[in-house]
Amino acid sequence: MDQLHLQEMKENLERLVQDGQLQGKKIYLFGHCNATEELADLLLKQNYSVTAILDNNQAKHGSYYRKIIIVPPQDILKETQGESIVCIAARAYAAMVEQLNRLGYTGIIRKIVDYNSYAEYSLSADTIARKQERVKRGMVKFREIRKSYPGYFKFLCPFSALGDIYFTMSYLPYFIQNRKIGRWMIAVIGNACAKVVKLFGDVLVMVLSQKDMDEAIQAALFTNAADVFIPHQDRPYVVNLSKALYIKQISLEKIYCCGVFGLSESTKPFKPVNLRVFQGKEQIKPGKTVIFSPYAKSVTALKGEFWERVVDEYLRHGYLCYTNVVQNEVPLPGTLPICPDILEIQSLVELAGVFIGIRSGLCDVIREADCRKIALYPDYCYCDTKWKAIDMYHIEGWENIVVGEEVSWTIN
């Protein structure tokens, strides 16, 4: 989970505590994901008891996170509804609220993280006033972007996800050619996403905060700006592409290729061209080093015991083991920390020989690397669809492994 949303979670939770909304309530969380685990941790640290985590994935029912059982959503109806509260930190907030309403739940529901600040289902004077101020701020930011890049077509990427930016850059050149776009620039959230853009060449890229990006996009939509395109599949800017996933299984890459950019399914993606050589070669035992990547912002973490088994197996076979870390992340026990530049990470894993990581956008960044590449998938469904994560995010040419309780690990 990114630091901006984590801070928002802490602040919103603190408001619930101060307002007494959790006092005497049986607390339920909805949607087992990385954000929900972060929320559970915060609640436990403040000595609150979490009754259960509601989740639609039958494979998770009966399992636990920190002794909190995962149960079907309808289990909430066993409670006296005035005595319960459902806290939602997952992205599918609107769909979850709708499901709870369909089930007949009439208790308290609270959004803990606002991933889609466009959707606030209230016509109160306060809400309308705040949204008007938001549009005004967005107009100022949008004018700044236009002033910085006069005459340029603007691509605004609304979400800080390396994989989404990678797919955008993989197919964007075709879109530009088909639309006969001349000068153009792209705006992203955060320096890491900007580095992914730079993998594809000398591109004009602007870095914005999530707040500025959201407000600039809302201004662009409000004014029906003809010089803007929003390349993303999850938010309903123009068409709600994610709705198609309730009917048919479509990989995320094909959603970008065909749905976002309107290209044929057979279109070949562009590949990174701006790759740099890793500068810390002396740290690596060529062909006998493993780079582990156990962290992802939007994926539930794999158990520490699993990583310990894998690390121990490689150490036993004489491998040098590193954990790719950023900011405050901690290396896996028995491994050393390493933090390569995004432009250098393909060079690093090719030198090392083995990459093992939870399926995240980083896997997309190095999908073309010439080494042994293993992507690990927790056993969960994509959002609230029936499609497994491995169905949505499977990478050709990789070893794609779903990690369940029974998974053991041996080096081939």
C-alpha positions as CSV (number, residue, x, y, z in Angstrom):
1,M,0.0,0.0,0.0
2,D,1.5,3.4,-0.9
3,Q,2.3,5.8,1.8
4,L,-0.2,8.5,0.8
5,H,-3.2,6.0,1.1
6,L,-1.7,4.5,4.3
7,Q,-1.6,8.0,5.9
8,E,-5.2,8.6,4.8
9,M,-6.2,5.3,6.4
10,K,-4.6,6.3,9.7
11,E,-6.3,9.7,9.7
12,N,-9.7,8.3,8.8
13,L,-9.4,5.5,11.4
14,E,-8.4,8.1,14.0
15,R,-11.6,10.1,13.2
16,L,-13.7,7.0,13.8
17,V,-12.0,6.4,17.1
18,Q,-12.4,10.0,18.2
19,D,-16.0,10.1,17.2
20,G,-16.6,6.9,19.2
21,Q,-18.0,5.0,16.2
22,L,-16.0,1.9,17.0
23,Q,-16.9,1.9,20.7
24,G,-18.9,-1.2,21.7
25,K,-19.2,-2.3,18.0
26,K,-18.3,-5.6,16.5
27,I,-15.9,-4.6,13.8
28,Y,-15.9,-6.3,10.4
29,L,-13.6,-5.6,7.5
30,F,-14.6,-6.3,3.9
31,G,-12.3,-7.7,1.2
32,H,-9.1,-9.5,2.1
33,C,-6.3,-7.5,0.4
34,N,-3.1,-5.7,1.4
35,A,-5.0,-2.6,2.5
36,T,-7.3,-4.6,4.7
37,E,-4.4,-6.3,6.3
38,E,-2.9,-2.9,7.0
39,L,-6.2,-1.7,8.5
40,A,-6.4,-4.9,10.7
41,D,-2.8,-4.2,11.9
42,L,-3.7,-0.6,12.9
43,L,-6.9,-1.7,14.7
44,L,-5.0,-4.5,16.6
45,K,-2.3,-2.0,17.6
46,Q,-5.0,0.2,19.2
47,N,-6.4,-2.8,21.1
48,Y,-9.5,-3.1,19.0
49,S,-10.8,-6.6,18.3
50,V,-11.8,-7.4,14.7
51,T,-14.6,-10.0,14.5
52,A,-14.0,-11.2,11.0
53,I,-12.9,-10.3,7.4
54,L,-15.7,-10.6,4.9
55,D,-14.7,-11.9,1.5
56,N,-16.4,-13.4,-1.6
57,N,-13.6,-15.8,-2.3
58,Q,-14.7,-19.3,-1.1
59,A,-11.1,-20.5,-1.1
60,K,-10.3,-18.1,1.7
61,H,-13.3,-19.0,4.0
62,G,-12.1,-20.5,7.2
63,S,-8.5,-19.2,6.9
64,Y,-7.1,-16.5,9.1
65,Y,-5.1,-13.3,9.1
66,R,-3.6,-12.6,12.5
67,K,-6.2,-14.9,14.1
68,I,-9.0,-12.9,12.3
69,I,-11.2,-15.4,10.5
70,I,-12.2,-14.8,6.9
71,V,-15.9,-15.5,6.3
72,P,-18.6,-15.1,3.6
73,P,-20.2,-11.6,3.5
74,Q,-23.6,-13.0,4.5
75,D,-22.1,-13.8,7.9
76,I,-22.6,-10.2,8.9
77,L,-26.3,-10.9,9.1
78,K,-25.7,-13.0,12.2
79,E,-25.1,-9.8,14.1
80,T,-27.5,-7.4,15.6
81,Q,-26.9,-4.8,13.0
82,G,-27.0,-1.8,15.3
83,E,-24.1,-3.4,17.2
84,S,-21.8,-3.9,14.2
85,I,-19.7,-1.7,11.8
86,V,-18.1,-2.7,8.4
87,C,-14.9,-0.9,7.6
88,I,-13.8,-1.0,3.9
89,A,-10.2,-0.2,2.8
90,A,-10.5,-2.2,-0.4
91,R,-10.8,-0.6,-3.9
92,A,-14.2,-2.1,-4.7
93,Y,-16.0,0.1,-2.1
94,A,-19.1,0.9,-4.1
95,A,-19.6,-2.7,-5.2
96,M,-19.2,-3.9,-1.6
97,V,-21.7,-1.4,-0.3
98,E,-24.2,-2.5,-2.9
99,Q,-23.6,-6.2,-2.0
100,L,-24.2,-5.5,1.7
101,N,-27.4,-3.6,0.9
102,R,-28.6,-6.5,-1.3
103,L,-28.0,-8.9,1.6
104,G,-30.1,-6.7,3.8
105,Y,-27.4,-5.2,6.0
106,T,-28.6,-1.9,7.5
107,G,-25.7,-1.3,9.9
108,I,-22.9,1.2,9.7
109,I,-20.5,1.1,6.7
110,R,-17.4,3.3,6.6
111,K,-15.0,4.0,3.8
112,I,-11.4,4.1,5.2
113,V,-9.5,4.8,2.0
114,D,-10.8,6.9,-0.9
115,Y,-9.2,5.5,-4.0
116,N,-11.8,7.0,-6.3
117,S,-12.5,10.5,-4.9
118,Y,-14.9,11.2,-7.9
119,A,-17.5,8.9,-6.4
120,E,-19.2,10.4,-3.3
121,Y,-22.9,9.5,-3.3
122,S,-24.3,12.4,-1.5
123,L,-26.3,15.5,-2.5
124,S,-25.6,17.3,0.8
125,A,-24.7,21.0,0.6
126,D,-21.4,20.3,2.2
127,T,-20.5,17.6,-0.4
128,I,-21.5,19.8,-3.3
129,A,-19.5,22.8,-1.9
130,R,-16.4,20.6,-1.5
131,K,-16.7,19.2,-5.0
132,Q,-17.1,22.7,-6.4
133,E,-13.9,23.8,-4.6
134,R,-12.2,20.6,-5.9
135,V,-13.1,21.5,-9.5
136,K,-11.7,25.0,-9.0
137,R,-8.4,23.6,-7.7
138,G,-8.3,21.2,-10.6
139,M,-8.8,24.0,-13.1
140,V,-5.8,25.8,-11.7
141,K,-3.6,22.7,-11.9
142,F,-4.8,21.9,-15.4
143,R,-4.0,25.4,-16.5
144,E,-0.5,24.9,-15.1
145,I,0.0,21.7,-17.1
146,R,-1.1,23.5,-20.3
147,K,1.1,26.4,-19.6
148,S,4.1,24.1,-19.0
149,Y,3.4,22.2,-22.2
150,P,1.7,24.6,-24.6
151,G,0.3,22.9,-27.7
152,Y,1.1,19.4,-26.4
153,F,-1.4,16.5,-26.3
154,K,-1.6,15.3,-22.7
155,F,-1.9,11.8,-21.4
156,L,-2.9,11.7,-17.7
157,C,-2.3,8.4,-15.9
158,P,-4.5,8.4,-12.8
159,F,-3.0,5.6,-10.7
160,S,0.4,5.0,-9.3
161,A,1.0,1.4,-10.5
162,L,4.2,0.3,-12.3
163,G,2.3,-2.4,-14.3
164,D,-0.3,0.0,-15.6
165,I,2.3,2.5,-16.7
166,Y,4.3,-0.3,-18.4
167,F,1.2,-1.4,-20.4
168,T,0.4,2.1,-21.3
169,M,3.8,2.7,-22.7
170,S,3.8,-0.7,-24.5
171,Y,0.8,0.3,-26.6
172,L,0.8,4.1,-26.5
173,P,2.9,4.6,-29.7
174,Y,0.2,2.9,-31.8
175,F,-2.5,5.1,-30.4
176,I,-0.4,8.2,-31.1
177,Q,0.2,7.1,-34.7
178,N,-3.5,6.2,-35.2
179,R,-4.7,9.5,-33.8
180,K,-2.0,11.4,-35.7
181,I,-0.9,13.2,-32.5
182,G,2.1,15.4,-32.9
183,R,3.7,16.7,-29.8
184,W,2.7,15.0,-26.6
185,M,3.6,14.6,-22.9
186,I,2.5,12.2,-20.2
187,A,1.8,12.9,-16.5
188,V,2.2,10.2,-13.9
189,I,2.1,9.9,-10.1
190,G,5.5,9.5,-8.4
191,N,9.1,9.2,-9.6
192,A,8.9,5.4,-9.9
193,C,6.2,5.6,-12.5
194,A,8.2,8.3,-14.3
195,K,11.2,5.9,-14.5
196,V,9.0,3.3,-16.1
197,V,8.0,5.8,-18.7
198,K,11.7,6.6,-19.3
199,L,12.3,2.9,-20.0
200,F,10.6,3.4,-23.3
201,G,12.7,6.4,-24.5
202,D,13.2,10.1,-24.1
203,V,9.6,11.0,-23.3
204,L,8.4,14.3,-21.8
205,V,7.0,13.2,-18.4
206,M,5.5,15.3,-15.6
207,V,5.3,14.0,-12.0
208,L,2.2,14.9,-10.0
209,S,0.8,14.0,-6.6
210,Q,-2.3,11.8,-6.4
211,K,-4.4,14.7,-5.2
212,D,-3.2,17.0,-8.1
213,M,-3.7,14.3,-10.6
214,D,-7.2,13.5,-9.5
215,E,-8.2,17.2,-9.5
216,A,-6.6,17.9,-12.9
217,I,-8.4,14.9,-14.4
218,Q,-11.7,16.1,-13.0
219,A,-11.1,19.5,-14.5
220,A,-10.2,17.9,-17.9
221,L,-13.5,15.9,-17.8
222,F,-15.5,18.9,-16.6
223,T,-14.3,21.0,-19.5
224,N,-14.5,18.1,-22.0
225,A,-10.9,18.9,-23.0
226,A,-10.0,17.7,-26.5
227,D,-6.3,17.6,-25.9
228,V,-6.4,15.0,-23.1
229,F,-6.6,11.2,-22.9
230,I,-6.8,9.2,-19.7
231,P,-5.3,5.7,-20.3
232,H,-6.7,3.6,-17.5
233,Q,-9.1,0.7,-17.3
234,D,-10.5,0.8,-13.8
235,R,-12.2,4.1,-13.2
236,P,-15.3,5.1,-15.2
237,Y,-13.9,8.2,-17.0
238,V,-15.6,7.5,-20.3
239,V,-16.5,3.8,-20.4
240,N,-16.3,1.4,-17.5
241,L,-14.1,-1.3,-19.0
242,S,-13.8,-3.2,-15.7
243,K,-17.5,-4.2,-16.0
244,A,-16.6,-6.5,-18.9
245,L,-14.7,-8.7,-16.4
246,Y,-17.9,-9.8,-14.8
247,I,-18.8,-11.5,-18.1
248,K,-15.5,-12.6,-19.6
249,Q,-12.0,-13.3,-18.5
250,I,-9.6,-10.8,-20.1
251,S,-6.0,-10.3,-19.1
252,L,-5.0,-6.9,-17.8
253,E,-2.6,-6.5,-20.8
254,K,-5.4,-7.1,-23.3
255,I,-7.7,-4.7,-21.5
256,Y,-5.1,-2.0,-22.1
257,C,-4.3,-3.1,-25.7
258,C,-7.8,-3.6,-26.9
259,G,-10.0,-1.8,-24.4
260,V,-8.1,1.3,-23.5
261,F,-6.3,1.9,-26.8
262,G,-8.7,0.2,-29.2
263,L,-6.0,-1.9,-30.9
264,S,-6.4,-5.4,-32.3
265,E,-5.6,-8.4,-30.0
266,S,-2.6,-9.4,-32.2
267,T,-0.8,-6.0,-31.7
268,K,2.7,-6.6,-30.6
269,P,3.7,-4.5,-27.6
270,F,6.7,-2.1,-27.7
271,K,9.6,-3.1,-25.4
272,P,11.8,-1.0,-23.2
273,V,14.8,0.5,-25.0
274,N,16.4,2.7,-22.3
275,L,18.0,0.0,-20.1
276,R,21.1,0.8,-18.0
277,V,23.8,-1.5,-16.7
278,F,23.5,-2.2,-12.9
279,Q,26.3,-0.3,-11.2
280,G,26.9,-2.6,-8.3
281,K,28.2,-5.7,-10.1
282,E,30.7,-6.4,-7.3
283,Q,27.7,-7.2,-5.0
284,I,26.5,-10.0,-7.2
285,K,27.6,-13.6,-7.7
286,P,26.8,-14.0,-11.4
287,G,24.3,-16.8,-12.1
288,K,24.2,-17.7,-8.4
289,T,22.2,-14.9,-6.9
290,V,18.5,-14.6,-6.2
291,I,16.6,-11.3,-6.1
292,F,13.5,-11.6,-4.0
293,S,10.6,-9.2,-4.2
294,P,8.0,-9.9,-1.5
295,Y,6.3,-6.5,-1.4
296,A,3.4,-5.1,-3.4
297,K,1.1,-2.2,-2.8
298,S,-2.2,-3.9,-3.8
299,V,-1.6,-7.6,-3.2
300,T,-2.1,-9.5,0.0
301,A,1.3,-10.5,1.4
302,L,2.5,-14.1,1.4
303,K,3.2,-15.6,4.8
304,G,6.7,-15.1,6.3
305,E,7.0,-18.8,6.8
306,F,6.8,-19.3,3.1
307,W,9.5,-16.8,2.3
308,E,11.7,-18.3,5.0
309,R,11.5,-21.8,3.4
310,V,12.3,-20.4,-0.1
311,V,15.3,-18.3,1.2
312,D,16.6,-21.2,3.2
313,E,16.5,-23.5,0.2
314,Y,18.6,-21.1,-1.9
315,L,21.0,-20.4,0.9
316,R,21.5,-24.1,1.4
317,H,22.5,-24.4,-2.3
318,G,25.1,-21.7,-2.0
319,Y,23.1,-18.8,-3.6
320,L,23.6,-15.2,-2.5
321,C,20.2,-13.8,-1.6
322,Y,18.9,-10.2,-1.8
323,T,15.6,-8.6,-1.1
324,N,14.5,-5.7,-3.3
325,V,13.4,-3.0,-0.9
326,V,12.3,0.6,-1.1
327,Q,11.6,3.2,1.6
328,N,11.0,1.5,5.0
329,E,10.7,-2.1,3.7
330,V,12.7,-4.7,5.5
331,P,14.8,-7.4,3.8
332,L,13.7,-11.1,4.3
333,P,15.5,-12.9,7.0
334,G,18.8,-14.3,5.7
335,T,18.9,-11.8,2.8
336,L,20.7,-8.5,2.1
337,P,18.8,-5.4,1.1
338,I,19.2,-4.0,-2.5
339,C,17.5,-1.1,-4.2
340,P,18.4,-0.8,-7.9
341,D,17.2,2.0,-10.1
342,I,14.2,0.9,-12.2
343,L,16.3,1.6,-15.3
344,E,18.9,-0.9,-14.0
345,I,16.8,-3.7,-12.5
346,Q,16.6,-5.8,-15.7
347,S,20.4,-5.7,-15.8
348,L,20.6,-6.7,-12.2
349,V,18.3,-9.8,-12.4
350,E,20.0,-11.0,-15.6
351,L,23.4,-10.8,-13.8
352,A,21.9,-12.5,-10.7
353,G,20.3,-15.3,-12.6
354,V,17.1,-15.7,-10.6
355,F,14.2,-13.4,-9.7
356,I,11.4,-14.5,-7.4
357,G,8.7,-12.0,-6.6
358,I,5.0,-11.6,-5.6
359,R,3.1,-10.7,-8.8
360,S,3.3,-6.9,-9.0
361,G,4.1,-4.2,-11.5
362,L,7.8,-4.8,-10.9
363,C,7.4,-8.2,-12.7
364,D,6.1,-6.3,-15.8
365,V,9.1,-4.0,-15.7
366,I,11.5,-7.0,-16.0
367,R,9.2,-9.3,-18.0
368,E,11.7,-9.3,-20.9
369,A,14.7,-10.1,-18.7
370,D,16.9,-13.1,-19.7
371,C,17.0,-15.1,-16.5
372,R,14.9,-17.5,-14.4
373,K,11.7,-15.5,-13.5
374,I,9.2,-16.7,-11.0
375,A,5.9,-14.9,-10.3
376,L,4.0,-15.8,-7.1
377,Y,0.3,-15.3,-6.8
378,P,-1.7,-15.4,-3.6
379,D,-4.9,-17.4,-4.1
380,Y,-7.4,-14.6,-4.5
381,C,-9.9,-13.3,-7.1
382,Y,-9.4,-10.1,-9.1
383,C,-11.5,-7.4,-7.3
384,D,-15.0,-8.9,-6.9
385,T,-14.9,-10.9,-10.1
386,K,-14.7,-14.7,-10.3
387,W,-11.4,-14.7,-12.1
388,K,-8.3,-15.7,-10.2
389,A,-5.3,-13.3,-10.0
390,I,-3.2,-15.8,-12.0
391,D,-5.8,-15.7,-14.8
392,M,-5.6,-11.9,-15.0
393,Y,-1.9,-11.4,-14.5
394,H,-0.2,-14.5,-16.0
395,I,3.1,-13.6,-17.7
396,E,4.2,-15.6,-20.8
397,G,7.7,-17.0,-20.4
398,W,7.6,-17.0,-16.6
399,E,7.0,-19.6,-14.0
400,N,3.6,-18.6,-12.6
401,I,2.8,-20.2,-9.3
402,V,-0.2,-19.9,-7.0
403,V,0.9,-20.0,-3.4
404,G,-1.4,-22.0,-1.1
405,E,-0.9,-23.8,2.2
406,E,0.4,-26.9,0.5
407,V,3.2,-25.3,-1.6
408,S,6.7,-26.6,-1.0
409,W,9.9,-25.4,-2.6
410,T,12.8,-27.2,-4.2
411,I,15.4,-25.9,-6.6
412,N,15.2,-27.6,-9.9
